[in-house]
Amino acid sequence: MNKQLEVVHSLLTEEQMEQVNFSLIEALHMNKQVHLMCYKQGQYIIETGFIQFVDYLQCV
């Protein structure tokens, strides 16, 4: 049943990644709420919240 609900994830272009990065930095500095969608185990998961910090060591 879960296999039928799986979706194919898409990859971001370099320009899209830069836009996401800019949006996250802006949200961090302006204390804006963000809605993040991530792909995990065949499904898209949406998280809503505020950016408190960025762990640049984990971003590589």
Buried (B, 14 or more C-beta within 10 A) or exposed (E): EEEEEEEEEEEEEEEEEEEEEEBBEEBBEEEEEBEBEEEEEEEEEEEEEEBEEEEEEEEE
